[in-house]
Amino acid sequence: MKAALIVLLALVVLAAARPKWNDLPTYTFKQFTKDFHRKYPEGSDEYKKRETIFNTKVADMIAHNSDASHSWKRGVNMFTDMTKEEWKRFNAFRKSPNRPAPMSVYKATTRAENLPMEVDYRTWTSPRVLTEVKHQGSCGNCWANSATESVESYYALQTGMTPVLSIQQITSCDTADDGCNGGDYATGWQYVNSTKGLTEEWAYPFTNFFFNISNPNAPTAPCIDISTLYPPTPYTWFAELNEAGVLGYSSVTVNDAHSAMEALAKVGPLSISVAAGNWQDYESGVMNNTAKYGPDNEWQIDHAVQMVGYGHDKDLGLDYWIVRNSWSTLWGEDGFVKLLRPAVEPCSPAAYGPVCGVSGCLCDPQYPLVVKNTPTPF
């Protein structure tokens, strides 16, 4: 009991060490290096470079947070001392030219006023529809995280079970995409359709967490034939390995907020792609992505995530979309972001698609058509 209390207190101290947005005016780079375990030799050129990046960003955050017209707060996190080029490596969604056509397109048939006021799959427990927030580490496989998360969600909705499925299998074995260097959730599902199924995380764990992000030609871990994971004589009394199959996928009418809301209410969570150029230091609140830092940050689609609901903030008087990210629970609101959902959704200039919704969140909503494959004795 005493040991458990010591561990709990240590975790509380660790959590307290991470600053919040209102701590920034007195927060220093030296403290940042301690809180985020940076090993730059103090006084070195690298230290000075990172300190300059940090100080510039923090000054901008403080100015943003001091402006009462903003509905969201910006804060320090693991990205704060990164260059723009380093940061962009984390956003590697690329819509594949080889993406198969959807098997169907979902279009709203219900009047908007007849939809639920709120849908939030984070709160579902019967069944539990979402696994824990994932962490892609330094691997640019946001697309595989989104693909896997949605397979998990629809497997849960179909079976009442919520296994944690293998992100690494899609990352390494989907030859239509480029592993840690980018890809597309729809072609990820196409890969699952072509194989025996998507296996569980415990059998095929994520090994690319420490991907060499500084090397643009770094190889993703090679694919492992999942049949080799099975023992020659299964311990049938011990365990079974769940495997999820995918028949194909359905698209939700693009750039249509009403269809996205109805699909969330009647079908389930959605894999989406977004322009995440301004997401780096989101901490809390209802985010309204703007072109302050250039139109690419507002509209250039470069990241894949999962939309898991919608709601309303009574204090701010704003509607929002609930989006699950794959940058760990240390980012945003425990790994989630609330994107502004205005009465009239914004749309980009034609050069970007056009794409609609804050951060272009309505431009590519999809969901997999999942089947429960026969479990394999293990």
Contacts in CASP RR format, 6 or more apart in sequence:
PFRMAT RR
TARGET T0000
AUTHOR 0000-0000-0000
METHOD contacts of the structure
MODEL  1
MKAALIVLLALVVLAAARPKWNDLPTYTFKQFTKDFHRKYPEGSDEYKKR
ETIFNTKVADMIAHNSDASHSWKRGVNMFTDMTKEEWKRFNAFRKSPNRP
APMSVYKATTRAENLPMEVDYRTWTSPRVLTEVKHQGSCGNCWANSATES
VESYYALQTGMTPVLSIQQITSCDTADDGCNGGDYATGWQYVNSTKGLTE
EWAYPFTNFFFNISNPNAPTAPCIDISTLYPPTPYTWFAELNEAGVLGYS
SVTVNDAHSAMEALAKVGPLSISVAAGNWQDYESGVMNNTAKYGPDNEWQ
IDHAVQMVGYGHDKDLGLDYWIVRNSWSTLWGEDGFVKLLRPAVEPCSPA
AYGPVCGVSGCLCDPQYPLVVKNTPTPF
17 34 0 8 1.000
17 35 0 8 1.000
18 35 0 8 1.000
18 76 0 8 1.000
18 330 0 8 1.000
19 27 0 8 1.000
19 31 0 8 1.000
19 35 0 8 1.000
19 75 0 8 1.000
19 76 0 8 1.000
20 75 0 8 1.000
20 283 0 8 1.000
21 61 0 8 1.000
21 65 0 8 1.000
21 73 0 8 1.000
21 74 0 8 1.000
21 75 0 8 1.000
21 283 0 8 1.000
21 284 0 8 1.000
22 65 0 8 1.000
24 58 0 8 1.000
24 61 0 8 1.000
24 62 0 8 1.000
24 65 0 8 1.000
24 75 0 8 1.000
24 76 0 8 1.000
25 62 0 8 1.000
27 58 0 8 1.000
27 76 0 8 1.000
29 50 0 8 1.000
29 51 0 8 1.000
29 54 0 8 1.000
29 55 0 8 1.000
29 81 0 8 1.000
30 42 0 8 1.000
32 38 0 8 1.000
32 54 0 8 1.000
32 76 0 8 1.000
32 80 0 8 1.000
32 81 0 8 1.000
33 40 0 8 1.000
36 78 0 8 1.000
36 80 0 8 1.000
36 81 0 8 1.000
38 50 0 8 1.000
38 81 0 8 1.000
40 46 0 8 1.000
40 47 0 8 1.000
40 50 0 8 1.000
41 47 0 8 1.000
50 81 0 8 1.000
51 81 0 8 1.000
53 80 0 8 1.000
53 81 0 8 1.000
53 82 0 8 1.000
53 83 0 8 1.000
54 80 0 8 1.000
54 81 0 8 1.000
57 80 0 8 1.000
57 281 0 8 1.000
58 76 0 8 1.000
58 80 0 8 1.000
60 74 0 8 1.000
61 74 0 8 1.000
61 75 0 8 1.000
61 76 0 8 1.000
61 281 0 8 1.000
64 70 0 8 1.000
64 73 0 8 1.000
64 74 0 8 1.000
65 73 0 8 1.000
65 74 0 8 1.000
65 75 0 8 1.000
70 288 0 8 1.000
71 285 0 8 1.000
71 286 0 8 1.000
71 287 0 8 1.000
71 288 0 8 1.000
71 313 0 8 1.000
71 316 0 8 1.000
71 318 0 8 1.000
71 340 0 8 1.000
72 282 0 8 1.000
72 283 0 8 1.000
72 284 0 8 1.000
72 285 0 8 1.000
72 286 0 8 1.000
72 287 0 8 1.000
72 288 0 8 1.000
72 338 0 8 1.000
73 283 0 8 1.000
73 284 0 8 1.000
73 285 0 8 1.000
74 281 0 8 1.000
74 282 0 8 1.000
74 283 0 8 1.000
75 281 0 8 1.000
75 282 0 8 1.000
75 283 0 8 1.000
76 281 0 8 1.000
77 280 0 8 1.000
77 281 0 8 1.000
77 283 0 8 1.000
77 330 0 8 1.000
77 331 0 8 1.000
77 332 0 8 1.000
78 327 0 8 1.000
78 330 0 8 1.000
78 331 0 8 1.000
79 87 0 8 1.000
79 90 0 8 1.000
79 280 0 8 1.000
79 281 0 8 1.000
80 280 0 8 1.000
80 281 0 8 1.000
82 280 0 8 1.000
86 213 0 8 1.000
86 214 0 8 1.000
87 280 0 8 1.000
88 277 0 8 1.000
88 302 0 8 1.000
89 138 0 8 1.000
89 140 0 8 1.000
89 213 0 8 1.000
89 216 0 8 1.000
90 136 0 8 1.000
90 138 0 8 1.000
90 140 0 8 1.000
90 142 0 8 1.000
90 213 0 8 1.000
90 303 0 8 1.000
90 327 0 8 1.000
91 140 0 8 1.000
91 142 0 8 1.000
91 276 0 8 1.000
91 277 0 8 1.000
91 302 0 8 1.000
91 303 0 8 1.000
92 140 0 8 1.000
92 141 0 8 1.000
92 142 0 8 1.000
92 143 0 8 1.000
92 178 0 8 1.000
92 180 0 8 1.000
92 181 0 8 1.000
92 182 0 8 1.000
92 183 0 8 1.000
92 302 0 8 1.000
92 303 0 8 1.000
93 142 0 8 1.000
93 143 0 8 1.000
93 146 0 8 1.000
93 182 0 8 1.000
93 183 0 8 1.000
93 184 0 8 1.000
93 185 0 8 1.000
93 273 0 8 1.000
93 301 0 8 1.000
93 302 0 8 1.000
93 303 0 8 1.000
93 304 0 8 1.000
94 143 0 8 1.000
94 177 0 8 1.000
94 178 0 8 1.000
94 182 0 8 1.000
94 183 0 8 1.000
94 184 0 8 1.000
95 184 0 8 1.000
95 186 0 8 1.000
95 273 0 8 1.000
95 301 0 8 1.000
95 364 0 8 1.000
96 176 0 8 1.000
96 177 0 8 1.000
96 183 0 8 1.000
96 184 0 8 1.000
96 186 0 8 1.000
96 187 0 8 1.000
98 176 0 8 1.000
98 187 0 8 1.000
99 184 0 8 1.000
99 186 0 8 1.000
99 187 0 8 1.000
99 190 0 8 1.000
100 186 0 8 1.000
100 187 0 8 1.000
100 190 0 8 1.000
100 248 0 8 1.000
100 249 0 8 1.000
102 186 0 8 1.000
102 248 0 8 1.000
102 249 0 8 1.000
102 250 0 8 1.000
102 251 0 8 1.000
102 366 0 8 1.000
103 247 0 8 1.000
103 248 0 8 1.000
103 249 0 8 1.000
103 250 0 8 1.000
103 369 0 8 1.000
104 250 0 8 1.000
104 251 0 8 1.000
105 250 0 8 1.000
105 251 0 8 1.000
105 252 0 8 1.000
105 253 0 8 1.000
106 250 0 8 1.000
106 251 0 8 1.000
106 252 0 8 1.000
106 253 0 8 1.000
106 259 0 8 1.000
106 262 0 8 1.000
106 263 0 8 1.000
106 267 0 8 1.000
107 253 0 8 1.000
107 256 0 8 1.000
107 259 0 8 1.000
108 253 0 8 1.000
108 256 0 8 1.000
108 258 0 8 1.000
108 259 0 8 1.000
108 261 0 8 1.000
108 262 0 8 1.000
108 263 0 8 1.000
109 262 0 8 1.000
110 262 0 8 1.000
110 266 0 8 1.000
112 258 0 8 1.000
112 261 0 8 1.000
115 261 0 8 1.000
115 262 0 8 1.000
115 265 0 8 1.000
116 265 0 8 1.000
117 311 0 8 1.000
117 312 0 8 1.000
118 309 0 8 1.000
118 310 0 8 1.000
118 311 0 8 1.000
118 312 0 8 1.000
119 261 0 8 1.000
119 264 0 8 1.000
119 265 0 8 1.000
119 309 0 8 1.000
119 310 0 8 1.000
119 311 0 8 1.000
120 308 0 8 1.000
120 309 0 8 1.000
120 310 0 8 1.000
120 311 0 8 1.000
120 322 0 8 1.000
121 129 0 8 1.000
121 130 0 8 1.000
121 153 0 8 1.000
121 268 0 8 1.000
121 269 0 8 1.000
121 308 0 8 1.000
121 309 0 8 1.000
121 322 0 8 1.000
122 130 0 8 1.000
122 308 0 8 1.000
122 322 0 8 1.000
122 336 0 8 1.000
124 130 0 8 1.000
127 156 0 8 1.000
127 157 0 8 1.000
127 159 0 8 1.000
127 160 0 8 1.000
127 161 0 8 1.000
127 162 0 8 1.000
128 156 0 8 1.000
128 162 0 8 1.000
129 153 0 8 1.000
129 156 0 8 1.000
129 157 0 8 1.000
129 162 0 8 1.000
129 268 0 8 1.000
129 269 0 8 1.000
129 308 0 8 1.000
130 149 0 8 1.000
130 152 0 8 1.000
130 153 0 8 1.000
130 162 0 8 1.000
130 269 0 8 1.000
130 308 0 8 1.000
130 324 0 8 1.000
131 149 0 8 1.000
131 152 0 8 1.000
131 162 0 8 1.000
131 164 0 8 1.000
132 164 0 8 1.000
133 324 0 8 1.000
133 325 0 8 1.000
133 326 0 8 1.000
133 328 0 8 1.000
133 329 0 8 1.000
133 334 0 8 1.000
133 335 0 8 1.000
133 336 0 8 1.000
134 145 0 8 1.000
134 148 0 8 1.000
134 149 0 8 1.000
134 167 0 8 1.000
134 326 0 8 1.000
134 328 0 8 1.000
135 209 0 8 1.000
135 326 0 8 1.000
135 327 0 8 1.000
135 328 0 8 1.000
136 142 0 8 1.000
136 145 0 8 1.000
136 167 0 8 1.000
136 209 0 8 1.000
136 326 0 8 1.000
136 327 0 8 1.000
137 209 0 8 1.000
137 210 0 8 1.000
137 211 0 8 1.000
137 327 0 8 1.000
137 328 0 8 1.000
138 180 0 8 1.000
138 209 0 8 1.000
138 210 0 8 1.000
138 211 0 8 1.000
138 212 0 8 1.000
138 213 0 8 1.000
139 171 0 8 1.000
139 179 0 8 1.000
139 180 0 8 1.000
139 208 0 8 1.000
139 209 0 8 1.000
139 211 0 8 1.000
139 213 0 8 1.000
139 220 0 8 1.000
140 179 0 8 1.000
140 180 0 8 1.000
140 181 0 8 1.000
140 182 0 8 1.000
140 211 0 8 1.000
140 213 0 8 1.000
141 167 0 8 1.000
141 170 0 8 1.000
141 171 0 8 1.000
141 179 0 8 1.000
141 180 0 8 1.000
141 182 0 8 1.000
141 183 0 8 1.000
141 208 0 8 1.000
141 220 0 8 1.000
142 182 0 8 1.000
142 303 0 8 1.000
142 304 0 8 1.000
142 305 0 8 1.000
142 326 0 8 1.000
143 177 0 8 1.000
143 182 0 8 1.000
143 183 0 8 1.000
143 184 0 8 1.000
143 185 0 8 1.000
143 188 0 8 1.000
143 304 0 8 1.000
144 167 0 8 1.000
144 170 0 8 1.000
144 171 0 8 1.000
144 174 0 8 1.000
144 177 0 8 1.000
144 179 0 8 1.000
144 183 0 8 1.000
144 185 0 8 1.000
144 188 0 8 1.000
145 167 0 8 1.000
145 304 0 8 1.000
145 326 0 8 1.000
146 185 0 8 1.000
146 271 0 8 1.000
146 272 0 8 1.000
146 304 0 8 1.000
146 305 0 8 1.000
146 306 0 8 1.000
146 326 0 8 1.000
147 170 0 8 1.000
147 185 0 8 1.000
147 186 0 8 1.000
147 188 0 8 1.000
147 189 0 8 1.000
147 192 0 8 1.000
147 271 0 8 1.000
147 304 0 8 1.000
147 368 0 8 1.000
148 165 0 8 1.000
148 166 0 8 1.000
148 167 0 8 1.000
148 170 0 8 1.000
148 198 0 8 1.000
149 269 0 8 1.000
149 271 0 8 1.000
149 306 0 8 1.000
149 324 0 8 1.000
149 326 0 8 1.000
150 185 0 8 1.000
150 269 0 8 1.000
150 270 0 8 1.000
150 271 0 8 1.000
150 306 0 8 1.000
150 366 0 8 1.000
150 367 0 8 1.000
150 368 0 8 1.000
151 165 0 8 1.000
151 189 0 8 1.000
151 192 0 8 1.000
151 198 0 8 1.000
151 244 0 8 1.000
151 245 0 8 1.000
151 246 0 8 1.000
151 368 0 8 1.000
151 370 0 8 1.000
152 162 0 8 1.000
152 163 0 8 1.000
152 164 0 8 1.000
152 165 0 8 1.000
152 244 0 8 1.000
153 268 0 8 1.000
153 269 0 8 1.000
153 306 0 8 1.000
154 268 0 8 1.000
154 367 0 8 1.000
154 368 0 8 1.000
154 369 0 8 1.000
154 370 0 8 1.000
155 161 0 8 1.000
155 162 0 8 1.000
155 163 0 8 1.000
155 165 0 8 1.000
155 242 0 8 1.000
155 244 0 8 1.000
155 370 0 8 1.000
155 372 0 8 1.000
156 162 0 8 1.000
157 268 0 8 1.000
158 370 0 8 1.000
158 371 0 8 1.000
158 372 0 8 1.000
159 372 0 8 1.000
161 242 0 8 1.000
163 200 0 8 1.000
163 201 0 8 1.000
163 242 0 8 1.000
163 244 0 8 1.000
164 200 0 8 1.000
164 201 0 8 1.000
164 202 0 8 1.000
165 198 0 8 1.000
165 199 0 8 1.000
165 200 0 8 1.000
165 201 0 8 1.000
165 244 0 8 1.000
166 198 0 8 1.000
166 199 0 8 1.000
166 200 0 8 1.000
166 201 0 8 1.000
166 203 0 8 1.000
166 204 0 8 1.000
166 205 0 8 1.000
166 206 0 8 1.000
167 201 0 8 1.000
167 206 0 8 1.000
168 204 0 8 1.000
168 205 0 8 1.000
168 206 0 8 1.000
168 207 0 8 1.000
168 208 0 8 1.000
168 221 0 8 1.000
169 198 0 8 1.000
169 199 0 8 1.000
169 204 0 8 1.000
169 223 0 8 1.000
169 224 0 8 1.000
169 226 0 8 1.000
170 188 0 8 1.000
170 191 0 8 1.000
170 192 0 8 1.000
170 198 0 8 1.000
171 179 0 8 1.000
171 180 0 8 1.000
171 206 0 8 1.000
171 208 0 8 1.000
171 220 0 8 1.000
171 221 0 8 1.000
172 179 0 8 1.000
172 208 0 8 1.000
172 220 0 8 1.000
172 221 0 8 1.000
172 222 0 8 1.000
172 223 0 8 1.000
172 224 0 8 1.000
173 191 0 8 1.000
173 195 0 8 1.000
173 223 0 8 1.000
173 224 0 8 1.000
174 183 0 8 1.000
174 187 0 8 1.000
174 188 0 8 1.000
174 190 0 8 1.000
174 191 0 8 1.000
175 191 0 8 1.000
176 184 0 8 1.000
176 187 0 8 1.000
176 188 0 8 1.000
176 190 0 8 1.000
176 191 0 8 1.000
177 183 0 8 1.000
177 184 0 8 1.000
177 187 0 8 1.000
177 188 0 8 1.000
177 191 0 8 1.000
178 220 0 8 1.000
179 208 0 8 1.000
179 220 0 8 1.000
180 208 0 8 1.000
180 211 0 8 1.000
180 218 0 8 1.000
180 220 0 8 1.000
181 216 0 8 1.000
181 218 0 8 1.000
181 220 0 8 1.000
183 304 0 8 1.000
184 304 0 8 1.000
185 271 0 8 1.000
185 273 0 8 1.000
185 304 0 8 1.000
185 366 0 8 1.000
186 249 0 8 1.000
186 366 0 8 1.000
189 246 0 8 1.000
189 248 0 8 1.000
189 249 0 8 1.000
189 368 0 8 1.000
190 248 0 8 1.000
192 198 0 8 1.000
192 244 0 8 1.000
192 245 0 8 1.000
192 246 0 8 1.000
192 368 0 8 1.000
193 245 0 8 1.000
193 246 0 8 1.000
193 247 0 8 1.000
193 248 0 8 1.000
195 226 0 8 1.000
196 226 0 8 1.000
196 227 0 8 1.000
196 243 0 8 1.000
196 373 0 8 1.000
197 226 0 8 1.000
197 243 0 8 1.000
197 244 0 8 1.000
197 245 0 8 1.000
197 246 0 8 1.000
197 373 0 8 1.000
198 243 0 8 1.000
198 244 0 8 1.000
198 245 0 8 1.000
198 246 0 8 1.000
199 226 0 8 1.000
199 229 0 8 1.000
199 241 0 8 1.000
199 242 0 8 1.000
199 243 0 8 1.000
200 241 0 8 1.000
200 242 0 8 1.000
200 243 0 8 1.000
203 226 0 8 1.000
203 229 0 8 1.000
203 241 0 8 1.000
203 378 0 8 1.000
204 224 0 8 1.000
204 226 0 8 1.000
204 229 0 8 1.000
207 221 0 8 1.000
208 220 0 8 1.000
208 221 0 8 1.000
211 218 0 8 1.000
211 220 0 8 1.000
212 218 0 8 1.000
229 241 0 8 1.000
230 241 0 8 1.000
230 376 0 8 1.000
230 377 0 8 1.000
230 378 0 8 1.000
231 378 0 8 1.000
234 376 0 8 1.000
234 377 0 8 1.000
234 378 0 8 1.000
235 377 0 8 1.000
235 378 0 8 1.000
236 377 0 8 1.000
238 378 0 8 1.000
239 377 0 8 1.000
239 378 0 8 1.000
240 375 0 8 1.000
240 376 0 8 1.000
240 377 0 8 1.000
240 378 0 8 1.000
241 375 0 8 1.000
241 376 0 8 1.000
241 377 0 8 1.000
241 378 0 8 1.000
242 372 0 8 1.000
242 373 0 8 1.000
242 375 0 8 1.000
243 373 0 8 1.000
243 374 0 8 1.000
243 375 0 8 1.000
243 376 0 8 1.000
244 370 0 8 1.000
244 371 0 8 1.000
244 372 0 8 1.000
244 373 0 8 1.000
245 370 0 8 1.000
245 371 0 8 1.000
245 372 0 8 1.000
245 373 0 8 1.000
246 368 0 8 1.000
246 369 0 8 1.000
246 370 0 8 1.000
246 371 0 8 1.000
247 369 0 8 1.000
247 370 0 8 1.000
247 371 0 8 1.000
248 368 0 8 1.000
248 369 0 8 1.000
249 366 0 8 1.000
249 367 0 8 1.000
249 368 0 8 1.000
249 369 0 8 1.000
250 366 0 8 1.000
250 367 0 8 1.000
250 369 0 8 1.000
251 365 0 8 1.000
251 366 0 8 1.000
252 259 0 8 1.000
252 260 0 8 1.000
252 263 0 8 1.000
252 270 0 8 1.000
252 365 0 8 1.000
252 366 0 8 1.000
252 367 0 8 1.000
253 259 0 8 1.000
254 356 0 8 1.000
254 362 0 8 1.000
254 363 0 8 1.000
254 364 0 8 1.000
254 365 0 8 1.000
255 345 0 8 1.000
255 347 0 8 1.000
255 354 0 8 1.000
255 355 0 8 1.000
255 356 0 8 1.000
255 357 0 8 1.000
255 362 0 8 1.000
255 363 0 8 1.000
256 362 0 8 1.000
257 341 0 8 1.000
257 345 0 8 1.000
257 356 0 8 1.000
257 357 0 8 1.000
257 362 0 8 1.000
260 270 0 8 1.000
260 307 0 8 1.000
260 321 0 8 1.000
260 362 0 8 1.000
260 365 0 8 1.000
261 310 0 8 1.000
263 270 0 8 1.000
263 365 0 8 1.000
263 367 0 8 1.000
264 270 0 8 1.000
264 307 0 8 1.000
264 308 0 8 1.000
264 309 0 8 1.000
264 310 0 8 1.000
267 367 0 8 1.000
268 367 0 8 1.000
269 306 0 8 1.000
269 307 0 8 1.000
269 308 0 8 1.000
269 309 0 8 1.000
269 324 0 8 1.000
269 367 0 8 1.000
270 306 0 8 1.000
270 307 0 8 1.000
270 365 0 8 1.000
270 366 0 8 1.000
270 367 0 8 1.000
271 304 0 8 1.000
271 305 0 8 1.000
271 306 0 8 1.000
271 307 0 8 1.000
271 365 0 8 1.000
271 366 0 8 1.000
271 367 0 8 1.000
271 368 0 8 1.000
272 304 0 8 1.000
272 305 0 8 1.000
272 306 0 8 1.000
272 307 0 8 1.000
272 323 0 8 1.000
272 361 0 8 1.000
272 362 0 8 1.000
272 363 0 8 1.000
272 364 0 8 1.000
272 365 0 8 1.000
272 366 0 8 1.000
273 301 0 8 1.000
273 302 0 8 1.000
273 303 0 8 1.000
273 304 0 8 1.000
273 305 0 8 1.000
273 363 0 8 1.000
273 364 0 8 1.000
274 301 0 8 1.000
274 302 0 8 1.000
274 303 0 8 1.000
274 304 0 8 1.000
274 305 0 8 1.000
274 323 0 8 1.000
274 359 0 8 1.000
274 360 0 8 1.000
274 361 0 8 1.000
275 289 0 8 1.000
275 296 0 8 1.000
275 297 0 8 1.000
275 298 0 8 1.000
275 299 0 8 1.000
275 300 0 8 1.000
275 301 0 8 1.000
275 302 0 8 1.000
275 303 0 8 1.000
275 355 0 8 1.000
275 359 0 8 1.000
275 360 0 8 1.000
276 302 0 8 1.000
276 303 0 8 1.000
276 305 0 8 1.000
276 359 0 8 1.000
277 289 0 8 1.000
277 293 0 8 1.000
277 296 0 8 1.000
277 297 0 8 1.000
277 300 0 8 1.000
277 302 0 8 1.000
277 303 0 8 1.000
278 289 0 8 1.000
278 290 0 8 1.000
278 292 0 8 1.000
278 293 0 8 1.000
278 297 0 8 1.000
278 298 0 8 1.000
278 359 0 8 1.000
279 287 0 8 1.000
279 289 0 8 1.000
279 303 0 8 1.000
279 325 0 8 1.000
279 337 0 8 1.000
279 359 0 8 1.000
282 331 0 8 1.000
282 332 0 8 1.000
282 337 0 8 1.000
283 332 0 8 1.000
283 333 0 8 1.000
284 332 0 8 1.000
284 333 0 8 1.000
285 313 0 8 1.000
285 316 0 8 1.000
285 333 0 8 1.000
285 338 0 8 1.000
286 313 0 8 1.000
286 316 0 8 1.000
286 318 0 8 1.000
286 320 0 8 1.000
286 338 0 8 1.000
286 339 0 8 1.000
286 340 0 8 1.000
287 337 0 8 1.000
287 338 0 8 1.000
287 339 0 8 1.000
287 340 0 8 1.000
287 358 0 8 1.000
287 359 0 8 1.000
288 340 0 8 1.000
288 358 0 8 1.000
289 297 0 8 1.000
289 298 0 8 1.000
289 339 0 8 1.000
289 340 0 8 1.000
289 358 0 8 1.000
289 359 0 8 1.000
290 298 0 8 1.000
291 297 0 8 1.000
291 298 0 8 1.000
291 299 0 8 1.000
295 348 0 8 1.000
295 349 0 8 1.000
295 352 0 8 1.000
298 348 0 8 1.000
298 359 0 8 1.000
299 348 0 8 1.000
299 349 0 8 1.000
299 352 0 8 1.000
299 355 0 8 1.000
299 360 0 8 1.000
300 352 0 8 1.000
301 352 0 8 1.000
301 355 0 8 1.000
301 360 0 8 1.000
301 363 0 8 1.000
301 364 0 8 1.000
305 323 0 8 1.000
305 324 0 8 1.000
305 325 0 8 1.000
305 326 0 8 1.000
306 323 0 8 1.000
306 324 0 8 1.000
307 321 0 8 1.000
307 322 0 8 1.000
307 323 0 8 1.000
307 324 0 8 1.000
307 361 0 8 1.000
307 365 0 8 1.000
308 322 0 8 1.000
308 323 0 8 1.000
308 324 0 8 1.000
308 336 0 8 1.000
309 321 0 8 1.000
309 322 0 8 1.000
310 319 0 8 1.000
310 320 0 8 1.000
310 321 0 8 1.000
310 322 0 8 1.000
310 341 0 8 1.000
311 319 0 8 1.000
311 320 0 8 1.000
311 321 0 8 1.000
311 322 0 8 1.000
311 341 0 8 1.000
312 318 0 8 1.000
312 319 0 8 1.000
312 320 0 8 1.000
313 319 0 8 1.000
313 320 0 8 1.000
313 338 0 8 1.000
318 340 0 8 1.000
318 341 0 8 1.000
319 340 0 8 1.000
319 341 0 8 1.000
319 342 0 8 1.000
319 343 0 8 1.000
320 338 0 8 1.000
320 339 0 8 1.000
320 340 0 8 1.000
320 341 0 8 1.000
321 338 0 8 1.000
321 339 0 8 1.000
321 340 0 8 1.000
321 341 0 8 1.000
321 358 0 8 1.000
321 361 0 8 1.000
322 336 0 8 1.000
322 338 0 8 1.000
323 336 0 8 1.000
323 337 0 8 1.000
323 338 0 8 1.000
323 339 0 8 1.000
323 361 0 8 1.000
324 335 0 8 1.000
324 336 0 8 1.000
325 331 0 8 1.000
325 332 0 8 1.000
325 335 0 8 1.000
325 336 0 8 1.000
325 337 0 8 1.000
327 335 0 8 1.000
328 335 0 8 1.000
329 335 0 8 1.000
339 357 0 8 1.000
339 358 0 8 1.000
339 359 0 8 1.000
339 361 0 8 1.000
340 358 0 8 1.000
341 358 0 8 1.000
342 358 0 8 1.000
345 356 0 8 1.000
345 357 0 8 1.000
345 358 0 8 1.000
345 362 0 8 1.000
346 356 0 8 1.000
346 357 0 8 1.000
346 358 0 8 1.000
347 354 0 8 1.000
347 355 0 8 1.000
347 356 0 8 1.000
347 357 0 8 1.000
348 354 0 8 1.000
348 355 0 8 1.000
348 356 0 8 1.000
348 360 0 8 1.000
353 363 0 8 1.000
355 362 0 8 1.000
355 363 0 8 1.000
356 362 0 8 1.000
356 363 0 8 1.000
357 363 0 8 1.000
END
